[in-house]
Amino acid sequence: MNNTVTLAEDLTLSRIGFGAMQLAGPNAFGPPRDRAAAVRVLREAVDLGVTHLDTSDYYGPFVTNEIIKEALHPYPSDLRIVTKVGFRRGPDGSWDPAVDDLRAQVESNLEHLGLDALDAVNLRVEGPGALARPFAELAALREQGLIRHLGLSNVTAEQVDEARALAPVVFVQNMYNLVLRADDSLVDDLAAAGIGYVPFFPLGGWSPLQSTVLDEVAASVGATPQQTALAWLLQRSPTMLPIPGTSSVAHLRENVAAADVSLPPAAVDRLDALAG
């Protein structure tokens, strides 16, 4: 299996990325319990060859980006940092849609990461509302050189088409995993177009994946259930780019090693049957 995917001339990503959300406090709000441990996880990720780092200024808020800068700046030349805009956090930790100040959000990510331009920015969309205006605003920031590539998060296939009519889309970040597969058709369509699909909560997120079948298949291939679930994603599509997150170096190593797990056809068939 190829362990990288190239989505643009200057955008080659490791198949297994790292989602930084868990480096903040509970529910991605406030500081982590152990900031030094968070720094160690990020440095280990880079040492293991992870070149796709997913983050956002609204994790914390600002916490994960500040830790990323502390741990990794100046950044390795092959590291690609992908951030998101379109939300802000309320004082109670609420997740509030916010698409009226996208330039300010982009500039805030730049500041906290210590960058002059962002490798890629996903527009996080909440529901079927208007996408054209905020995505066009991000496209303008791309033309101005503040953003190199554009992506989408939490979108429908129709919204992807709408955005692609305005500017190139390099990847889509939606919820998808072994059990939750509403995006099956979209995954295939994006792969055919050479567009990445980034499944968030690839291991179930707040409700970790649990299945006797998953456990049995994992045992049969000599892997953990989590590695097996990630390996299934990698074999599902050539442009699939999981971003499992963790605050543990041991779990990080386990996740990255999933790229070396090969599932035989019979195992894939058993896992395919788990779709909810």
Protein Blocks (a to p, Z undefined) as FASTA:
>chain_A
ZZbdcfbfklccdfbdcdfklmmcehhiajdfblmlmmmmmmmmmmnopabdcddfkgog
hmlmmmmmmmmmccdfkbccdddehiacdfkopacddfklmmmmmmmmmmmnopabdfba
cdddehjbdfklmmmmmmmmmmnopafbdcdehiafklmmmmmmmoccfbdcddddfklc
mlmmmmmmmmmnopacddehknopjmccddfklmmmmmmnopafklmmmmmmmmmpmkbc
cdbddfbfklmmmmmmmmmpccdfklmmmmmmmpZZ
